[in-house]
Amino acid sequence: MTVRLLCVGSYTAEEGAAGITVLREHADGAFDRVSELALPDCSWLAWHPRLPVVYTVHERAEGAVSAVALRPDGSVDTVLGTVSTGGAEPCHLAVTPDARHLLVANYGSGSAAVVALDEHGAPTARTDLAEHSGTGPVEDRQEGPHAHMVTLGPGGGTVAVTDLGSDTLWSYTLTGDGRLERLAASRLPAGTGPRQLVRTGDPARAHVVAELAAGLLTVAEEAPGVFSVLASAPASRHAGDNLPAQFSLAADGRLGLLSNRGPDTIAVFDLTSATPVAIAEHPLDAAWPRHFAVAGDRVHVAAQQADAVVTLRLDTGTGRLTETGRLRISAPACVAPGPAAG
């Protein structure tokens, strides 16, 4: 029977809330709760590309990242190390394909950090810190830079930093010794509030989650690190306030899924034309879907304010989503599926 480990990262303000919860998912969709780890404010997780190691941010005023080694059954082996990110409230990280570096977005201070990794996947030292500046028209959210995501280019040689605070995509070359060399700064329409940049199978095209403008943008990469807007679509069909959060592609890349906080839905878009076309929108009945992960035909949603991870099944032909289960976990912020194993 095929099983998969699923790590859930949580905010830990509530007493007794675990930073990381490790689940084992079976082929029939059932979950076993394997282990918990008391680390602070683990709002984003990412797996090492080859080793049973999970990385987490600690979204606090003095930001840090940690690496956690897991045993084959999903139980926690050890914390391999913790390194300061050099900024405040880190909220996203990514591992380079060669597993030599970790890239981190510091939301609170608006900077992007590079952390070196050793051959065991342990963080050793911060090798660079790129600081940004700028503001936007939304005064309570854009009073300064707010780096929300780091996106690696093909092969991991370039890095794009999505800055919600200044409506900018900052682009860099990542050197072999872990330095960030500025390539370009691409300005988006004022008040966009870019949260994520997600690349597609087309190396010249990507999508941007416009958190403050409540939309989904399609952008062209005209030259390495230089982006321009091609099209946009509303994030949700529902009226009222909306802060879209997570965008992910289905396995074949034809469909894109976007979570909407406020309407509390997952919208499904057809991405085969020049402009994203909404074809379905699933009401979650679970508040504040901050993040979700697509694993095959399953979609695991971290509904932060509902204290629940909701699992859906995706019909890739119609875009329809059907709930198959939910599990209570305090303040879940991120879901990170590991590789499937027999």
C-alpha positions in Angstrom: 0.0 0.0 0.0 1.3 3.4 -1.0 1.7 5.9 1.9 2.9 9.5 2.1 4.2 11.6 4.9 2.5 14.9 5.3 4.0 17.6 7.5 1.8 20.4 8.8 3.3 23.7 10.1 1.3 25.8 12.6 1.4 29.1 14.5 2.0 28.4 18.1 0.4 31.2 20.0 -2.3 28.9 21.5 -1.1 26.9 24.5 -0.2 23.4 23.5 -0.1 24.0 19.8 2.6 22.0 18.0 4.9 23.8 15.5 5.1 20.7 13.3 2.7 17.8 13.1 3.8 14.7 11.0 1.0 12.7 9.5 1.1 9.4 7.5 -1.5 9.3 4.7 -2.6 6.0 3.4 -3.9 5.1 -0.1 -7.5 5.2 1.1 -7.1 8.7 2.4 -6.9 7.9 6.1 -4.3 9.6 8.3 -2.2 8.5 11.2 -0.8 11.1 13.5 2.8 10.1 13.8 4.6 12.8 15.8 4.7 16.4 16.9 7.5 18.8 17.5 7.3 21.9 19.7 9.0 24.5 17.5 7.8 28.1 17.4 5.5 29.5 14.6 6.3 27.1 11.8 4.3 29.0 9.1 6.1 27.5 6.1 7.7 24.2 5.4 9.8 22.7 2.6 11.4 19.3 2.0 15.0 18.6 1.1 15.1 17.4 -2.5 16.6 14.0 -1.6 17.0 13.6 2.2 14.2 13.0 4.8 14.7 16.5 6.1 12.1 19.2 6.5 12.9 22.9 6.7 10.7 25.4 8.6 10.7 29.1 9.2 10.0 30.6 12.6 7.8 33.6 11.9 8.9 35.8 14.8 10.4 39.2 15.3 13.8 37.7 15.4 13.4 35.3 12.4 15.1 31.9 12.1 15.0 28.7 10.1 15.4 25.1 11.3 16.1 21.8 9.7 14.3 18.7 11.1 15.4 15.1 10.2 12.7 12.5 10.1 12.9 8.7 10.4 11.4 6.6 7.7 8.2 6.1 9.7 7.8 9.9 10.1 8.9 10.2 13.7 11.2 13.0 14.5 14.9 12.1 14.6 16.6 15.3 15.5 16.7 19.1 14.9 19.8 19.4 12.7 20.3 23.1 13.4 18.8 26.6 13.6 20.1 29.7 11.9 19.0 33.4 12.1 17.5 34.8 8.9 18.8 38.3 9.7 15.3 39.7 9.5 11.8 39.7 11.0 8.9 37.4 10.5 10.2 35.0 7.8 7.2 33.5 6.0 8.5 31.5 3.1 11.6 29.4 2.1 12.8 27.4 -0.8 15.6 24.9 -1.2 17.9 25.0 -4.3 17.8 21.9 -6.5 21.4 21.1 -5.6 20.5 21.4 -1.9 23.4 23.7 -1.2 21.3 26.7 -0.2 18.1 27.8 1.5 16.4 31.0 0.3 14.1 32.8 2.9 11.7 35.7 2.6 11.6 37.9 5.7 8.1 39.4 5.6 8.4 41.9 8.5 11.7 43.5 7.4 11.2 43.0 3.7 14.6 41.2 3.1 15.7 38.0 1.5 18.3 35.7 3.1 20.5 32.9 1.8 21.5 30.1 4.2 24.1 27.5 3.4 23.4 23.8 3.9 25.9 21.0 4.5 25.8 17.5 3.0 23.5 16.3 5.7 21.0 19.1 5.0 21.8 21.1 8.1 21.9 24.9 7.9 25.4 26.2 8.7 25.4 30.0 8.3 23.7 32.9 6.5 25.7 33.8 3.4 23.8 36.9 2.3 20.9 39.2 3.0 19.3 41.3 0.3 17.4 44.3 1.7 14.7 46.1 -0.1 12.9 49.5 0.1 9.7 51.1 -1.2 6.0 51.6 -0.3 2.6 51.3 -1.9 -0.8 53.0 -1.8 -2.4 50.6 0.7 -1.2 52.4 3.9 -1.8 49.7 6.5 -0.1 47.0 4.4 2.4 48.8 2.2 4.1 51.2 4.6 7.4 49.5 3.7 8.8 46.4 1.9 7.3 43.0 2.8 9.0 40.1 1.1 6.4 37.3 0.9 8.0 34.6 -1.3 11.3 33.5 -2.9 10.9 31.7 -6.3 13.7 29.9 -7.9 14.2 30.1 -11.7 15.0 27.1 -13.8 18.0 25.2 -12.4 18.0 27.4 -9.3 20.4 30.0 -10.7 18.1 32.9 -10.4 15.8 34.1 -7.6 12.7 36.3 -7.7 11.5 37.9 -4.4 7.8 38.9 -4.3 7.5 42.1 -2.3 3.9 42.8 -1.2 4.8 46.1 0.3 6.4 47.9 -2.7 4.5 46.1 -5.6 7.8 44.8 -6.9 9.3 41.6 -8.1 13.0 41.8 -7.2 15.2 39.5 -9.2 18.7 38.2 -8.5 21.4 35.8 -9.7 22.4 33.3 -7.0 26.1 32.7 -7.1 27.8 29.4 -6.2 29.0 30.8 -2.8 25.4 31.9 -1.8 25.4 35.6 -2.8 22.5 37.5 -4.4 23.5 39.8 -7.3 20.7 42.1 -8.4 19.3 41.5 -11.9 16.2 43.6 -12.1 13.2 45.2 -10.3 9.9 44.7 -12.0 7.1 47.1 -10.8 3.5 45.9 -10.8 0.4 48.1 -10.8 0.1 50.1 -7.7 -1.9 48.4 -5.0 -1.3 44.9 -6.4 0.2 43.5 -3.2 2.0 40.6 -4.8 2.1 37.6 -2.5 3.4 34.8 -4.7 5.1 34.3 -8.0 4.5 30.7 -9.4 6.3 29.5 -12.5 4.6 27.3 -15.1 5.8 24.7 -17.6 6.4 27.7 -20.0 9.7 29.2 -18.9 8.6 32.6 -20.2 5.3 32.7 -18.2 4.3 32.8 -14.6 1.4 33.8 -12.3 1.3 36.3 -9.5 -1.2 36.2 -6.6 -2.3 39.8 -6.1 -3.3 39.7 -2.4 -4.3 43.3 -2.1 -6.0 43.6 -5.5 -7.8 40.2 -5.0 -6.7 38.9 -8.4 -4.5 36.5 -10.3 -2.0 38.0 -12.8 -0.3 36.3 -15.7 3.1 37.7 -16.3 5.7 37.3 -19.0 9.4 37.0 -18.2 10.8 39.1 -21.1 14.4 38.6 -20.0 15.9 36.8 -17.0 14.3 38.4 -14.0 12.3 41.0 -16.0 8.5 40.6 -15.7 5.5 42.4 -17.3 1.8 41.8 -16.8 -0.1 40.1 -19.6 -3.5 39.5 -18.1 -5.4 39.4 -14.9 -8.5 37.7 -13.5 -10.6 38.1 -10.3 -9.5 35.7 -7.6 -13.0 34.8 -6.6 -16.6 35.0 -8.0 -17.8 36.0 -4.5 -18.4 39.7 -3.6 -16.9 41.2 -0.5 -13.4 41.4 1.1 -10.9 38.8 -0.1 -7.2 38.2 0.5 -6.1 35.4 -1.9 -3.2 33.4 -0.5 -1.9 30.2 -2.1 -1.7 29.4 -5.8 -0.6 26.0 -7.1 -0.7 24.1 -10.3 -2.4 20.7 -10.8 -0.1 17.9 -12.0 -0.4 18.5 -15.8 -0.2 22.3 -15.4 -3.5 23.0 -17.2 -5.3 23.9 -14.0 -4.4 26.3 -11.3 -5.9 26.4 -7.8 -6.1 29.6 -5.7 -7.2 29.9 -2.1 -9.4 32.8 -1.0 -9.5 34.1 2.6 -12.7 35.8 3.3 -14.9 33.9 0.9 -13.0 30.8 2.2 -13.0 29.0 -1.1 -10.6 27.3 -3.5 -11.0 28.6 -7.0 -10.0 26.6 -10.0 -8.7 28.2 -13.2 -8.2 26.9 -16.7 -4.7 28.1 -17.6 -4.6 27.0 -21.3 -5.5 30.4 -22.7 -3.8 33.8 -22.4 -6.0 34.8 -19.5 -6.8 32.6 -16.5 -10.5 31.4 -16.7 -12.3 30.5 -13.6 -14.1 27.2 -14.1 -15.1 26.2 -10.5 -15.0 27.5 -6.9 -15.4 25.2 -3.9 -16.7 26.5 -0.6 -14.6 25.0 2.2 -16.8 25.6 5.2 -13.5 26.2 7.0 -12.1 29.7 7.7 -9.0 31.3 6.4 -7.3 28.8 3.9 -3.8 30.2 4.2 -2.1 27.4 2.3 -2.8 24.2 0.5 -0.7 21.6 -1.3 -1.6 19.5 -4.3 -0.5 15.8 -4.2 -1.7 13.9 -7.2 -5.5 14.3 -7.2 -5.6 15.3 -3.5 -5.6 18.8 -2.2 -4.7 19.4 1.4 -5.8 22.7 2.8 -4.5 24.5 5.9 -7.6 26.3 7.2 -5.9 28.4 9.8 -8.8 29.9 11.7 -10.8 26.7 11.6 -8.0 24.7 13.3 -8.4 22.1 10.5 -6.6 20.4 7.6 -9.2 19.7 4.9 -8.6 17.1 2.2 -10.3 17.4 -1.2 -10.2 15.3 -4.3 -9.7 17.1 -7.6 -11.3 16.0 -10.8 -8.8 17.3 -13.4 -11.3 17.1 -16.2 -14.0 19.4 -14.7 -12.0 21.2 -11.9 -14.6 20.0 -9.4 -13.4 19.5 -5.8 -15.0 17.1 -3.4 -14.2 16.9 0.3 -12.9 13.5 1.5 -12.0 14.3 5.1 -10.7 16.8 7.7 -8.4 16.6 10.7 -8.2 18.9 13.7 -4.8 20.7 14.0 -4.3 24.0 15.9 -3.7 27.0 13.7 -2.3 25.2 10.6 -0.4 27.5 8.3 1.3 25.2 5.8 1.0 21.6 4.5 4.0 19.9 3.0 3.5 16.5 1.4 6.6 14.3 1.3 7.4 11.8 -1.5 5.1 8.7 -1.8 6.6 5.4 -0.7 5.4 1.8 -1.1 
